[in-house]
Amino acid sequence: MTDKELNFGRGLIFTKHTPKEISHFDRVFDVFKDLLTHTSGDIEEAFEWLDMLDKEYDIFTDEYTLADFEEDLKKRGYIREEKEDKDGNTGTGKGKNILTAKLEAALRQFALDQIFGKLKKSGIGNHSTKKAGVGDEREGEHRSFQYGDDLSALNMTESLKNSQINNGISDLRLTEDDLIVEETKHKAQMSTVLMIDISHSMILYGEDRITPAKKVAMALVELIKRKYPKDSIDIIVFGNEAWPIKIKDLPYLQVGPYHTNTVAGLELAMDILRRKRNTNKQIFMITDGKPSCIKLPNGEFYMNSNGLDQMIVDQCLNKAAQARKLKIPITTFMIAQDPYLRKFVDAFTAQNQGKAFLTGLSGLGEMIFEDYERNRIKRI
């Protein structure tokens, strides 16, 4: 603040707040990213929704139209035209718009900002544990040098100060007794598998549950990539069966006509984590319904959507116990409140000695973020 702004003798001068100008593109782009998540990456459907919203809320103007916005998306590298005929030959004319990797990354960033807020820039992301010793994160506490300590941990300022106190300024000698090392904390990596239920019930009962699950997954991936780049996260989806998906596939994730094969999801998650070399491992499972499907030894599916089937439940509990033996905690985020489902989740959590959150959709992201942070701090 300058002297003129302070206006000595008369006090502070307050002026009317002038909001920061936002370009036409940026104003529409946020709405468009939200629509793309809802439409599972279908650009043309998102454009149709934009057109409908424009008729209701005047999103576009004579200066900036939907066609201008589409052209800006192409110029900025967010979408491109795929010009192929039915035989796969490249043709001419207007082709189908598809998302680029740049827009896929923008969707993950958008989800991160929506759910977790803007994170402060931090250093290399590893998991600080409470165990002090030879590590690479400074604690700020000092102790005397001991045989075997890494010389890179020496605090030369404190060591020289000791030397002057012990030997005097005129006789500068640095002995082993003068040496001071700075305590460090070990850094541990975390391997996480996020399981997402894509059974048909995720869009039943008039509630879209898959879109918030997708947003949480994209946000968690972006959080880990930015803040904890040495950690790993794998995404798997489970319906009648379970399979891994790539991070770039998250915006396109859709619910299928599936039952809920929780057993298959847990088997795949544990198989992925067995191959991870670090000791910190965990499973996050987002689901809205009861387990209703398993695969029999002969390859056929056994399904039962009526209540809780004891055979299916028993296999789920067996997998929970197996994960516990492998020291893999499971955190279940159950998007349902039915009393009989709560009973199942309680039994499942007890078998694994993990955690469960019976939650709605609004606080799902914050819960997962907080639990991820809590787990990385307390586990070695």
Secondary structure by P-SEA (a helix, b strand, c coil): cccccccccccccccccccccccaaaaaaaaaaaaaaaaccaaaaaaaaaaaaaaccccccccccaaaaaaaaaaacccccccccccccccccccbbbbcaaaaaaaaaaaaaaccccccccccccccccccccccccccccccccccccccccaaaaaaaaaaaaccccccccccccbbbbbbbbbbbbbbbbbbbcccccccccccaaaaaaaaaaaaaaaaacccccbbbbbbbbccbbbbbcccccccccccccccaaaaaaaaaaaaaaaccccbbbbbbbbccccccccccccbbbbbcccccaaaaaaaaaaaaaaaaacbbbbbbcccccaaaaaaaaaaaaaaccccccccccaaaaaaaaaaaaaaaccc
